[in-house]
Amino acid sequence: MGDVLDVSSVSDGTITPAKLASTLVLDDTPIRTNVNTLDNSVTIAANQNASVIGPIAISSGVTITVNGALTVV
């Protein structure tokens, strides 16, 4: 999908919100956010589950390939 990621191990073996990307919006609330426009094509692999909270707009030319499961709420 064109993303460049740095992969590493958590040195002390613990995962906390502070150690994750800020785009995950993890804090002390159960509320999660997502953008309301899909601008890039995406493929959901057969071994993946995905969800999106709407309403959501899909830009022209964007495709969503679902081999796994996609739930839109």
N, CA, C, O and CB atoms as a CASP TS submission, in Angstrom:
PFRMAT TS
TARGET T0000
AUTHOR 0000-0000-0000
METHOD Language model
MODEL 1
PARENT N/A
ATOM      1  N   MET     1       0.815  -1.185   0.000  1.00  0.00           N
ATOM      2  CA  MET     1       0.000   0.000   0.000  1.00  0.00           C
ATOM      3  C   MET     1       0.864   1.255   0.000  1.00  0.00           C
ATOM      4  O   MET     1       0.344   2.364   0.130  1.00  0.00           O
ATOM      5  CB  MET     1      -0.930  -0.006   1.193  1.00  0.00           C
ATOM      6  N   GLY     2       2.160   1.096  -0.142  1.00  0.00           N
ATOM      7  CA  GLY     2       3.010   2.257  -0.215  1.00  0.00           C
ATOM      8  C   GLY     2       3.487   2.797   1.119  1.00  0.00           C
ATOM      9  O   GLY     2       4.219   3.786   1.151  1.00  0.00           O
ATOM     10  N   ASP     3       3.091   2.172   2.223  1.00  0.00           N
ATOM     11  CA  ASP     3       3.518   2.636   3.537  1.00  0.00           C
ATOM     12  C   ASP     3       4.936   2.159   3.822  1.00  0.00           C
ATOM     13  O   ASP     3       5.307   1.044   3.458  1.00  0.00           O
ATOM     14  CB  ASP     3       2.553   2.143   4.630  1.00  0.00           C
ATOM     15  N   VAL     4       5.713   2.992   4.463  1.00  0.00           N
ATOM     16  CA  VAL     4       7.045   2.620   4.911  1.00  0.00           C
ATOM     17  C   VAL     4       6.995   2.564   6.425  1.00  0.00           C
ATOM     18  O   VAL     4       6.633   3.543   7.078  1.00  0.00           O
ATOM     19  CB  VAL     4       8.141   3.628   4.402  1.00  0.00           C
ATOM     20  N   LEU     5       7.356   1.426   6.980  1.00  0.00           N
ATOM     21  CA  LEU     5       7.256   1.225   8.420  1.00  0.00           C
ATOM     22  C   LEU     5       8.599   0.839   9.000  1.00  0.00           C
ATOM     23  O   LEU     5       9.367   0.104   8.380  1.00  0.00           O
ATOM     24  CB  LEU     5       6.218   0.160   8.744  1.00  0.00           C
ATOM     25  N   ASP     6       8.878   1.335  10.186  1.00  0.00           N
ATOM     26  CA  ASP     6      10.035   0.882  10.947  1.00  0.00           C
ATOM     27  C   ASP     6       9.542  -0.189  11.903  1.00  0.00           C
ATOM     28  O   ASP     6       8.606   0.040  12.669  1.00  0.00           O
ATOM     29  CB  ASP     6      10.736   2.067  11.715  1.00  0.00           C
ATOM     30  N   VAL     7      10.154  -1.332  11.862  1.00  0.00           N
ATOM     31  CA  VAL     7       9.739  -2.435  12.720  1.00  0.00           C
ATOM     32  C   VAL     7      10.823  -2.657  13.757  1.00  0.00           C
ATOM     33  O   VAL     7      12.007  -2.748  13.429  1.00  0.00           O
ATOM     34  CB  VAL     7       9.472  -3.735  11.897  1.00  0.00           C
ATOM     35  N   SER     8      10.403  -2.743  15.016  1.00  0.00           N
ATOM     36  CA  SER     8      11.365  -3.005  16.077  1.00  0.00           C
ATOM     37  C   SER     8      10.656  -3.713  17.209  1.00  0.00           C
ATOM     38  O   SER     8       9.441  -3.904  17.168  1.00  0.00           O
ATOM     39  CB  SER     8      12.030  -1.699  16.572  1.00  0.00           C
ATOM     40  N   SER     9      11.396  -4.093  18.196  1.00  0.00           N
ATOM     41  CA  SER     9      10.850  -4.754  19.374  1.00  0.00           C
ATOM     42  C   SER     9      10.745  -3.750  20.513  1.00  0.00           C
ATOM     43  O   SER     9      11.539  -2.815  20.616  1.00  0.00           O
ATOM     44  CB  SER     9      11.724  -5.964  19.788  1.00  0.00           C
ATOM     45  N   VAL    10       9.753  -3.965  21.360  1.00  0.00           N
ATOM     46  CA  VAL    10       9.609  -3.141  22.556  1.00  0.00           C
ATOM     47  C   VAL    10      10.640  -3.644  23.560  1.00  0.00           C
ATOM     48  O   VAL    10      10.614  -4.807  23.964  1.00  0.00           O
ATOM     49  CB  VAL    10       8.138  -3.204  23.145  1.00  0.00           C
ATOM     50  N   SER    11      11.543  -2.757  23.955  1.00  0.00           N
ATOM     51  CA  SER    11      12.693  -3.187  24.747  1.00  0.00           C
ATOM     52  C   SER    11      12.327  -3.797  26.096  1.00  0.00           C
ATOM     53  O   SER    11      12.988  -4.727  26.557  1.00  0.00           O
ATOM     54  CB  SER    11      13.602  -2.028  24.968  1.00  0.00           C
ATOM     55  N   ASP    12      11.275  -3.277  26.731  1.00  0.00           N
ATOM     56  CA  ASP    12      10.924  -3.826  28.052  1.00  0.00           C
ATOM     57  C   ASP    12       9.781  -4.836  27.982  1.00  0.00           C
ATOM     58  O   ASP    12       9.302  -5.294  29.019  1.00  0.00           O
ATOM     59  CB  ASP    12      10.543  -2.696  29.000  1.00  0.00           C
ATOM     60  N   GLY    13       9.339  -5.189  26.774  1.00  0.00           N
ATOM     61  CA  GLY    13       8.317  -6.217  26.620  1.00  0.00           C
ATOM     62  C   GLY    13       6.899  -5.767  26.916  1.00  0.00           C
ATOM     63  O   GLY    13       5.998  -6.604  26.965  1.00  0.00           O
ATOM     64  N   THR    14       6.664  -4.477  27.115  1.00  0.00           N
ATOM     65  CA  THR    14       5.312  -4.006  27.399  1.00  0.00           C
ATOM     66  C   THR    14       4.834  -3.057  26.306  1.00  0.00           C
ATOM     67  O   THR    14       5.615  -2.285  25.750  1.00  0.00           O
ATOM     68  CB  THR    14       5.260  -3.312  28.768  1.00  0.00           C
ATOM     69  N   ILE    15       3.557  -3.128  26.012  1.00  0.00           N
ATOM     70  CA  ILE    15       2.936  -2.238  25.035  1.00  0.00           C
ATOM     71  C   ILE    15       2.044  -1.271  25.806  1.00  0.00           C
ATOM     72  O   ILE    15       1.160  -1.692  26.552  1.00  0.00           O
ATOM     73  CB  ILE    15       2.116  -3.042  23.950  1.00  0.00           C
ATOM     74  N   THR    16       2.277   0.007  25.627  1.00  0.00           N
ATOM     75  CA  THR    16       1.454   1.036  26.245  1.00  0.00           C
ATOM     76  C   THR    16       1.034   2.036  25.174  1.00  0.00           C
ATOM     77  O   THR    16       1.683   2.111  24.130  1.00  0.00           O
ATOM     78  CB  THR    16       2.216   1.746  27.404  1.00  0.00           C
ATOM     79  N   PRO    17      -0.033   2.809  25.398  1.00  0.00           N
ATOM     80  CA  PRO    17      -0.439   3.814  24.406  1.00  0.00           C
ATOM     81  C   PRO    17       0.688   4.760  24.018  1.00  0.00           C
ATOM     82  O   PRO    17       0.769   5.173  22.861  1.00  0.00           O
ATOM     83  CB  PRO    17      -1.599   4.616  24.936  1.00  0.00           C
ATOM     84  N   ALA    18       1.547   5.109  24.950  1.00  0.00           N
ATOM     85  CA  ALA    18       2.643   6.036  24.670  1.00  0.00           C
ATOM     86  C   ALA    18       3.644   5.466  23.671  1.00  0.00           C
ATOM     87  O   ALA    18       4.351   6.223  23.005  1.00  0.00           O
ATOM     88  CB  ALA    18       3.357   6.396  25.955  1.00  0.00           C
ATOM     89  N   LYS    19       3.713   4.138  23.560  1.00  0.00           N
ATOM     90  CA  LYS    19       4.661   3.502  22.655  1.00  0.00           C
ATOM     91  C   LYS    19       4.091   3.257  21.266  1.00  0.00           C
ATOM     92  O   LYS    19       4.812   2.804  20.377  1.00  0.00           O
ATOM     93  CB  LYS    19       5.123   2.206  23.239  1.00  0.00           C
ATOM     94  N   LEU    20       2.814   3.546  21.066  1.00  0.00           N
ATOM     95  CA  LEU    20       2.161   3.322  19.784  1.00  0.00           C
ATOM     96  C   LEU    20       2.034   4.622  19.010  1.00  0.00           C
ATOM     97  O   LEU    20       2.192   5.704  19.575  1.00  0.00           O
ATOM     98  CB  LEU    20       0.788   2.691  19.984  1.00  0.00           C
ATOM     99  N   ALA    21       1.750   4.520  17.733  1.00  0.00           N
ATOM    100  CA  ALA    21       1.594   5.708  16.890  1.00  0.00           C
ATOM    101  C   ALA    21       0.451   6.578  17.403  1.00  0.00           C
ATOM    102  O   ALA    21      -0.594   6.070  17.810  1.00  0.00           O
ATOM    103  CB  ALA    21       1.340   5.305  15.424  1.00  0.00           C
ATOM    104  N   SER    22       0.656   7.870  17.380  1.00  0.00           N
ATOM    105  CA  SER    22      -0.368   8.800  17.862  1.00  0.00           C
ATOM    106  C   SER    22      -1.639   8.724  17.041  1.00  0.00           C
ATOM    107  O   SER    22      -2.699   9.121  17.525  1.00  0.00           O
ATOM    108  CB  SER    22       0.161  10.216  17.846  1.00  0.00           C
ATOM    109  N   THR    23      -1.569   8.224  15.806  1.00  0.00           N
ATOM    110  CA  THR    23      -2.762   8.118  14.971  1.00  0.00           C
ATOM    111  C   THR    23      -3.741   7.067  15.469  1.00  0.00           C
ATOM    112  O   THR    23      -4.882   7.027  15.009  1.00  0.00           O
ATOM    113  CB  THR    23      -2.368   7.805  13.558  1.00  0.00           C
ATOM    114  N   LEU    24      -3.321   6.219  16.396  1.00  0.00           N
ATOM    115  CA  LEU    24      -4.237   5.224  16.950  1.00  0.00           C
ATOM    116  C   LEU    24      -5.190   5.822  17.977  1.00  0.00           C
ATOM    117  O   LEU    24      -6.174   5.180  18.345  1.00  0.00           O
ATOM    118  CB  LEU    24      -3.453   4.095  17.583  1.00  0.00           C
ATOM    119  N   VAL    25      -4.929   7.006  18.433  1.00  0.00           N
ATOM    120  CA  VAL    25      -5.762   7.728  19.386  1.00  0.00           C
ATOM    121  C   VAL    25      -6.099   6.860  20.594  1.00  0.00           C
ATOM    122  O   VAL    25      -7.260   6.752  20.988  1.00  0.00           O
ATOM    123  CB  VAL    25      -7.043   8.209  18.712  1.00  0.00           C
ATOM    124  N   LEU    26      -5.085   6.252  21.168  1.00  0.00           N
ATOM    125  CA  LEU    26      -5.289   5.449  22.363  1.00  0.00           C
ATOM    126  C   LEU    26      -5.050   6.314  23.584  1.00  0.00           C
ATOM    127  O   LEU    26      -3.994   6.930  23.725  1.00  0.00           O
ATOM    128  CB  LEU    26      -4.362   4.214  22.372  1.00  0.00           C
ATOM    129  N   ASP    27      -6.015   6.356  24.446  1.00  0.00           N
ATOM    130  CA  ASP    27      -5.880   7.085  25.700  1.00  0.00           C
ATOM    131  C   ASP    27      -6.780   6.421  26.727  1.00  0.00           C
ATOM    132  O   ASP    27      -7.052   5.226  26.618  1.00  0.00           O
ATOM    133  CB  ASP    27      -6.238   8.595  25.526  1.00  0.00           C
ATOM    134  N   ASP    28      -7.236   7.141  27.693  1.00  0.00           N
ATOM    135  CA  ASP    28      -8.037   6.524  28.749  1.00  0.00           C
ATOM    136  C   ASP    28      -9.531   6.531  28.445  1.00  0.00           C
ATOM    137  O   ASP    28     -10.335   6.432  29.372  1.00  0.00           O
ATOM    138  CB  ASP    28      -7.789   7.231  30.054  1.00  0.00           C
ATOM    139  N   THR    29      -9.924   6.643  27.204  1.00  0.00           N
ATOM    140  CA  THR    29     -11.326   6.599  26.812  1.00  0.00           C
ATOM    141  C   THR    29     -11.541   5.487  25.782  1.00  0.00           C
ATOM    142  O   THR    29     -10.630   5.174  25.015  1.00  0.00           O
ATOM    143  CB  THR    29     -11.778   7.970  26.244  1.00  0.00           C
ATOM    144  N   PRO    30     -12.718   4.898  25.757  1.00  0.00           N
ATOM    145  CA  PRO    30     -12.978   3.844  24.767  1.00  0.00           C
ATOM    146  C   PRO    30     -13.328   4.397  23.382  1.00  0.00           C
ATOM    147  O   PRO    30     -13.620   3.620  22.473  1.00  0.00           O
ATOM    148  CB  PRO    30     -14.106   2.955  25.251  1.00  0.00           C
ATOM    149  N   ILE    31     -13.304   5.700  23.204  1.00  0.00           N
ATOM    150  CA  ILE    31     -13.677   6.309  21.930  1.00  0.00           C
ATOM    151  C   ILE    31     -12.500   6.242  20.956  1.00  0.00           C
ATOM    152  O   ILE    31     -11.384   6.633  21.295  1.00  0.00           O
ATOM    153  CB  ILE    31     -14.131   7.776  22.136  1.00  0.00           C
ATOM    154  N   ARG    32     -12.752   5.754  19.769  1.00  0.00           N
ATOM    155  CA  ARG    32     -11.749   5.690  18.709  1.00  0.00           C
ATOM    156  C   ARG    32     -12.260   6.521  17.540  1.00  0.00           C
ATOM    157  O   ARG    32     -13.469   6.633  17.336  1.00  0.00           O
ATOM    158  CB  ARG    32     -11.460   4.204  18.273  1.00  0.00           C
ATOM    159  N   THR    33     -11.360   7.094  16.787  1.00  0.00           N
ATOM    160  CA  THR    33     -11.751   7.919  15.653  1.00  0.00           C
ATOM    161  C   THR    33     -11.175   7.368  14.352  1.00  0.00           C
ATOM    162  O   THR    33     -10.154   6.680  14.349  1.00  0.00           O
ATOM    163  CB  THR    33     -11.295   9.363  15.863  1.00  0.00           C
ATOM    164  N   ASN    34     -11.840   7.679  13.266  1.00  0.00           N
ATOM    165  CA  ASN    34     -11.310   7.397  11.942  1.00  0.00           C
ATOM    166  C   ASN    34     -11.698   8.551  11.018  1.00  0.00           C
ATOM    167  O   ASN    34     -12.667   9.265  11.274  1.00  0.00           O
ATOM    168  CB  ASN    34     -11.843   6.028  11.397  1.00  0.00           C
ATOM    169  N   VAL    35     -10.933   8.722   9.949  1.00  0.00           N
ATOM    170  CA  VAL    35     -11.247   9.773   8.987  1.00  0.00           C
ATOM    171  C   VAL    35     -12.571   9.440   8.314  1.00  0.00           C
ATOM    172  O   VAL    35     -13.007   8.289   8.329  1.00  0.00           O
ATOM    173  CB  VAL    35     -10.109   9.931   7.934  1.00  0.00           C
ATOM    174  N   ASN    36     -13.215  10.452   7.720  1.00  0.00           N
ATOM    175  CA  ASN    36     -14.515  10.192   7.103  1.00  0.00           C
ATOM    176  C   ASN    36     -14.466  10.139   5.581  1.00  0.00           C
ATOM    177  O   ASN    36     -15.509  10.110   4.927  1.00  0.00           O
ATOM    178  CB  ASN    36     -15.492  11.244   7.528  1.00  0.00           C
ATOM    179  N   THR    37     -13.258  10.125   5.012  1.00  0.00           N
ATOM    180  CA  THR    37     -13.096   9.962   3.570  1.00  0.00           C
ATOM    181  C   THR    37     -11.978   8.973   3.309  1.00  0.00           C
ATOM    182  O   THR    37     -10.885   9.101   3.860  1.00  0.00           O
ATOM    183  CB  THR    37     -12.801  11.319   2.879  1.00  0.00           C
ATOM    184  N   LEU    38     -12.253   7.977   2.461  1.00  0.00           N
ATOM    185  CA  LEU    38     -11.241   7.001   2.069  1.00  0.00           C
ATOM    186  C   LEU    38     -10.634   7.470   0.755  1.00  0.00           C
ATOM    187  O   LEU    38     -11.313   7.501  -0.271  1.00  0.00           O
ATOM    188  CB  LEU    38     -11.849   5.556   1.934  1.00  0.00           C
ATOM    189  N   ASP    39      -9.352   7.837   0.786  1.00  0.00           N
ATOM    190  CA  ASP    39      -8.665   8.385  -0.384  1.00  0.00           C
ATOM    191  C   ASP    39      -7.748   7.382  -1.081  1.00  0.00           C
ATOM    192  O   ASP    39      -7.274   7.646  -2.186  1.00  0.00           O
ATOM    193  CB  ASP    39      -7.865   9.585   0.022  1.00  0.00           C
ATOM    194  N   ASN    40      -7.491   6.237  -0.451  1.00  0.00           N
ATOM    195  CA  ASN    40      -6.565   5.247  -1.001  1.00  0.00           C
ATOM    196  C   ASN    40      -7.248   3.895  -1.106  1.00  0.00           C
ATOM    197  O   ASN    40      -8.063   3.532  -0.257  1.00  0.00           O
ATOM    198  CB  ASN    40      -5.296   5.139  -0.132  1.00  0.00           C
ATOM    199  N   SER    41      -6.912   3.152  -2.153  1.00  0.00           N
ATOM    200  CA  SER    41      -7.441   1.794  -2.291  1.00  0.00           C
ATOM    201  C   SER    41      -6.895   0.932  -1.165  1.00  0.00           C
ATOM    202  O   SER    41      -5.796   1.167  -0.661  1.00  0.00           O
ATOM    203  CB  SER    41      -7.076   1.186  -3.677  1.00  0.00           C
ATOM    204  N   VAL    42      -7.674  -0.065  -0.778  1.00  0.00           N
ATOM    205  CA  VAL    42      -7.269  -0.929   0.329  1.00  0.00           C
ATOM    206  C   VAL    42      -7.695  -2.366   0.038  1.00  0.00           C
ATOM    207  O   VAL    42      -8.727  -2.607  -0.589  1.00  0.00           O
ATOM    208  CB  VAL    42      -7.880  -0.437   1.668  1.00  0.00           C
ATOM    209  N   THR    43      -6.887  -3.308   0.503  1.00  0.00           N
ATOM    210  CA  THR    43      -7.217  -4.729   0.408  1.00  0.00           C
ATOM    211  C   THR    43      -7.240  -5.298   1.819  1.00  0.00           C
ATOM    212  O   THR    43      -6.302  -5.110   2.594  1.00  0.00           O
ATOM    213  CB  THR    43      -6.191  -5.501  -0.499  1.00  0.00           C
ATOM    214  N   ILE    44      -8.316  -5.990   2.137  1.00  0.00           N
ATOM    215  CA  ILE    44      -8.441  -6.675   3.426  1.00  0.00           C
ATOM    216  C   ILE    44      -8.154  -8.143   3.153  1.00  0.00           C
ATOM    217  O   ILE    44      -8.907  -8.816   2.449  1.00  0.00           O
ATOM    218  CB  ILE    44      -9.881  -6.466   4.084  1.00  0.00           C
ATOM    219  N   ALA    45      -7.060  -8.627   3.715  1.00  0.00           N
ATOM    220  CA  ALA    45      -6.612 -10.000   3.457  1.00  0.00           C
ATOM    221  C   ALA    45      -7.579 -11.022   4.045  1.00  0.00           C
ATOM    222  O   ALA    45      -8.384 -10.706   4.921  1.00  0.00           O
ATOM    223  CB  ALA    45      -5.210 -10.218   4.035  1.00  0.00           C
ATOM    224  N   ALA    46      -7.486 -12.234   3.554  1.00  0.00           N
ATOM    225  CA  ALA    46      -8.375 -13.305   3.997  1.00  0.00           C
ATOM    226  C   ALA    46      -8.267 -13.570   5.494  1.00  0.00           C
ATOM    227  O   ALA    46      -9.232 -14.031   6.105  1.00  0.00           O
ATOM    228  CB  ALA    46      -8.072 -14.573   3.234  1.00  0.00           C
ATOM    229  N   ASN    47      -7.123 -13.291   6.092  1.00  0.00           N
ATOM    230  CA  ASN    47      -6.934 -13.541   7.521  1.00  0.00           C
ATOM    231  C   ASN    47      -7.124 -12.278   8.361  1.00  0.00           C
ATOM    232  O   ASN    47      -6.661 -12.216   9.499  1.00  0.00           O
ATOM    233  CB  ASN    47      -5.551 -14.115   7.768  1.00  0.00           C
ATOM    234  N   GLN    48      -7.807 -11.269   7.802  1.00  0.00           N
ATOM    235  CA  GLN    48      -8.011 -10.009   8.515  1.00  0.00           C
ATOM    236  C   GLN    48      -9.499  -9.690   8.671  1.00  0.00           C
ATOM    237  O   GLN    48     -10.326 -10.066   7.841  1.00  0.00           O
ATOM    238  CB  GLN    48      -7.304  -8.867   7.781  1.00  0.00           C
ATOM    239  N   ASN    49      -9.810  -8.988   9.755  1.00  0.00           N
ATOM    240  CA  ASN    49     -11.119  -8.389   9.976  1.00  0.00           C
ATOM    241  C   ASN    49     -10.916  -6.892   9.996  1.00  0.00           C
ATOM    242  O   ASN    49      -9.909  -6.410  10.515  1.00  0.00           O
ATOM    243  CB  ASN    49     -11.787  -8.900  11.303  1.00  0.00           C
ATOM    244  N   ALA    50     -11.863  -6.143   9.433  1.00  0.00           N
ATOM    245  CA  ALA    50     -11.748  -4.694   9.405  1.00  0.00           C
ATOM    246  C   ALA    50     -13.106  -4.081   9.710  1.00  0.00           C
ATOM    247  O   ALA    50     -14.147  -4.698   9.486  1.00  0.00           O
ATOM    248  CB  ALA    50     -11.216  -4.203   8.036  1.00  0.00           C
ATOM    249  N   SER    51     -13.076  -2.856  10.224  1.00  0.00           N
ATOM    250  CA  SER    51     -14.324  -2.147  10.480  1.00  0.00           C
ATOM    251  C   SER    51     -14.124  -0.670  10.237  1.00  0.00           C
ATOM    252  O   SER    51     -13.007  -0.158  10.312  1.00  0.00           O
ATOM    253  CB  SER    51     -14.819  -2.396  11.913  1.00  0.00           C
ATOM    254  N   VAL    52     -15.208   0.006   9.946  1.00  0.00           N
ATOM    255  CA  VAL    52     -15.196   1.451   9.767  1.00  0.00           C
ATOM    256  C   VAL    52     -16.519   1.981  10.312  1.00  0.00           C
ATOM    257  O   VAL    52     -17.572   1.366  10.143  1.00  0.00           O
ATOM    258  CB  VAL    52     -14.988   1.852   8.253  1.00  0.00           C
ATOM    259  N   ILE    53     -16.439   3.129  10.965  1.00  0.00           N
ATOM    260  CA  ILE    53     -17.626   3.790  11.485  1.00  0.00           C
ATOM    261  C   ILE    53     -17.966   4.916  10.524  1.00  0.00           C
ATOM    262  O   ILE    53     -17.095   5.708  10.161  1.00  0.00           O
ATOM    263  CB  ILE    53     -17.407   4.323  12.948  1.00  0.00           C
ATOM    264  N   GLY    54     -19.217   4.994  10.111  1.00  0.00           N
ATOM    265  CA  GLY    54     -19.633   5.966   9.103  1.00  0.00           C
ATOM    266  C   GLY    54     -20.361   7.146   9.702  1.00  0.00           C
ATOM    267  O   GLY    54     -20.507   7.231  10.921  1.00  0.00           O
ATOM    268  N   PRO    55     -20.820   8.055   8.867  1.00  0.00           N
ATOM    269  CA  PRO    55     -20.768   7.922   7.412  1.00  0.00           C
ATOM    270  C   PRO    55     -19.351   8.087   6.887  1.00  0.00           C
ATOM    271  O   PRO    55     -18.508   8.738   7.506  1.00  0.00           O
ATOM    272  CB  PRO    55     -21.685   8.942   6.755  1.00  0.00           C
ATOM    273  N   ILE    56     -19.108   7.477   5.722  1.00  0.00           N
ATOM    274  CA  ILE    56     -17.788   7.556   5.103  1.00  0.00           C
ATOM    275  C   ILE    56     -17.959   7.760   3.601  1.00  0.00           C
ATOM    276  O   ILE    56     -18.823   7.147   2.976  1.00  0.00           O
ATOM    277  CB  ILE    56     -16.951   6.275   5.397  1.00  0.00           C
ATOM    278  N   ALA    57     -17.141   8.612   3.041  1.00  0.00           N
ATOM    279  CA  ALA    57     -17.129   8.848   1.602  1.00  0.00           C
ATOM    280  C   ALA    57     -15.949   8.107   1.002  1.00  0.00           C
ATOM    281  O   ALA    57     -14.881   8.030   1.610  1.00  0.00           O
ATOM    282  CB  ALA    57     -17.057  10.370   1.275  1.00  0.00           C
ATOM    283  N   ILE    58     -16.143   7.560  -0.194  1.00  0.00           N
ATOM    284  CA  ILE    58     -15.069   6.860  -0.894  1.00  0.00           C
ATOM    285  C   ILE    58     -14.740   7.670  -2.136  1.00  0.00           C
ATOM    286  O   ILE    58     -15.590   7.860  -3.007  1.00  0.00           O
ATOM    287  CB  ILE    58     -15.474   5.382  -1.261  1.00  0.00           C
ATOM    288  N   SER    59     -13.517   8.140  -2.215  1.00  0.00           N
ATOM    289  CA  SER    59     -13.096   8.987  -3.331  1.00  0.00           C
ATOM    290  C   SER    59     -13.161   8.237  -4.655  1.00  0.00           C
ATOM    291  O   SER    59     -13.061   7.010  -4.689  1.00  0.00           O
ATOM    292  CB  SER    59     -11.681   9.505  -3.098  1.00  0.00           C
ATOM    293  N   SER    60     -13.329   8.977  -5.737  1.00  0.00           N
ATOM    294  CA  SER    60     -13.396   8.418  -7.082  1.00  0.00           C
ATOM    295  C   SER    60     -12.140   7.624  -7.395  1.00  0.00           C
ATOM    296  O   SER    60     -11.031   8.078  -7.116  1.00  0.00           O
ATOM    297  CB  SER    60     -13.593   9.526  -8.116  1.00  0.00           C
ATOM    298  N   GLY    61     -12.307   6.439  -7.975  1.00  0.00           N
ATOM    299  CA  GLY    61     -11.178   5.605  -8.360  1.00  0.00           C
ATOM    300  C   GLY    61     -10.648   4.708  -7.268  1.00  0.00           C
ATOM    301  O   GLY    61      -9.791   3.865  -7.531  1.00  0.00           O
ATOM    302  N   VAL    62     -11.132   4.863  -6.053  1.00  0.00           N
ATOM    303  CA  VAL    62     -10.682   4.050  -4.926  1.00  0.00           C
ATOM    304  C   VAL    62     -11.424   2.720  -4.940  1.00  0.00           C
ATOM    305  O   VAL    62     -12.636   2.677  -5.148  1.00  0.00           O
ATOM    306  CB  VAL    62     -10.906   4.791  -3.577  1.00  0.00           C
ATOM    307  N   THR    63     -10.689   1.640  -4.718  1.00  0.00           N
ATOM    308  CA  THR    63     -11.316   0.325  -4.635  1.00  0.00           C
ATOM    309  C   THR    63     -11.061  -0.284  -3.259  1.00  0.00           C
ATOM    310  O   THR    63     -10.031  -0.048  -2.629  1.00  0.00           O
ATOM    311  CB  THR    63     -10.785  -0.607  -5.750  1.00  0.00           C
ATOM    312  N   ILE    64     -12.038  -1.077  -2.816  1.00  0.00           N
ATOM    313  CA  ILE    64     -11.908  -1.831  -1.569  1.00  0.00           C
ATOM    314  C   ILE    64     -12.040  -3.299  -1.942  1.00  0.00           C
ATOM    315  O   ILE    64     -13.098  -3.739  -2.390  1.00  0.00           O
ATOM    316  CB  ILE    64     -12.994  -1.398  -0.490  1.00  0.00           C
ATOM    317  N   THR    65     -10.969  -4.052  -1.757  1.00  0.00           N
ATOM    318  CA  THR    65     -10.999  -5.477  -2.042  1.00  0.00           C
ATOM    319  C   THR    65     -11.106  -6.204  -0.710  1.00  0.00           C
ATOM    320  O   THR    65     -10.239  -6.080   0.155  1.00  0.00           O
ATOM    321  CB  THR    65      -9.731  -5.935  -2.848  1.00  0.00           C
ATOM    322  N   VAL    66     -12.183  -6.965  -0.563  1.00  0.00           N
ATOM    323  CA  VAL    66     -12.440  -7.647   0.703  1.00  0.00           C
ATOM    324  C   VAL    66     -12.307  -9.149   0.496  1.00  0.00           C
ATOM    325  O   VAL    66     -13.186  -9.783  -0.088  1.00  0.00           O
ATOM    326  CB  VAL    66     -13.847  -7.290   1.256  1.00  0.00           C
ATOM    327  N   ASN    67     -11.212  -9.711   0.976  1.00  0.00           N
ATOM    328  CA  ASN    67     -11.020 -11.151   0.987  1.00  0.00           C
ATOM    329  C   ASN    67     -11.333 -11.714   2.367  1.00  0.00           C
ATOM    330  O   ASN    67     -11.631 -12.901   2.502  1.00  0.00           O
ATOM    331  CB  ASN    67      -9.588 -11.510   0.573  1.00  0.00           C
ATOM    332  N   GLY    68     -11.268 -10.875   3.384  1.00  0.00           N
ATOM    333  CA  GLY    68     -11.585 -11.244   4.757  1.00  0.00           C
ATOM    334  C   GLY    68     -12.974 -10.734   5.098  1.00  0.00           C
ATOM    335  O   GLY    68     -13.940 -11.039   4.399  1.00  0.00           O
ATOM    336  N   ALA    69     -13.079  -9.958   6.171  1.00  0.00           N
ATOM    337  CA  ALA    69     -14.371  -9.444   6.619  1.00  0.00           C
ATOM    338  C   ALA    69     -14.284  -7.940   6.820  1.00  0.00           C
ATOM    339  O   ALA    69     -13.315  -7.437   7.389  1.00  0.00           O
ATOM    340  CB  ALA    69     -14.819 -10.140   7.922  1.00  0.00           C
ATOM    341  N   LEU    70     -15.302  -7.222   6.350  1.00  0.00           N
ATOM    342  CA  LEU    70     -15.400  -5.783   6.542  1.00  0.00           C
ATOM    343  C   LEU    70     -16.773  -5.477   7.118  1.00  0.00           C
ATOM    344  O   LEU    70     -17.793  -5.869   6.552  1.00  0.00           O
ATOM    345  CB  LEU    70     -15.163  -5.010   5.206  1.00  0.00           C
ATOM    346  N   THR    71     -16.795  -4.777   8.241  1.00  0.00           N
ATOM    347  CA  THR    71     -18.043  -4.368   8.863  1.00  0.00           C
ATOM    348  C   THR    71     -18.107  -2.844   8.850  1.00  0.00           C
ATOM    349  O   THR    71     -17.173  -2.176   9.292  1.00  0.00           O
ATOM    350  CB  THR    71     -18.162  -4.927  10.316  1.00  0.00           C
ATOM    351  N   VAL    72     -19.207  -2.299   8.343  1.00  0.00           N
ATOM    352  CA  VAL    72     -19.427  -0.865   8.322  1.00  0.00           C
ATOM    353  C   VAL    72     -20.562  -0.574   9.288  1.00  0.00           C
ATOM    354  O   VAL    72     -21.655  -1.126   9.159  1.00  0.00           O
ATOM    355  CB  VAL    72     -19.750  -0.346   6.876  1.00  0.00           C
ATOM    356  N   VAL    73     -20.301   0.294  10.256  1.00  0.00           N
ATOM    357  CA  VAL    73     -21.311   0.632  11.264  1.00  0.00           C
ATOM    358  C   VAL    73     -21.707   2.067  11.053  1.00  0.00           C
ATOM    359  O   VAL    73     -22.550   2.589  11.783  1.00  0.00           O
ATOM    360  CB  VAL    73     -20.787   0.405  12.717  1.00  0.00           C
TER
END
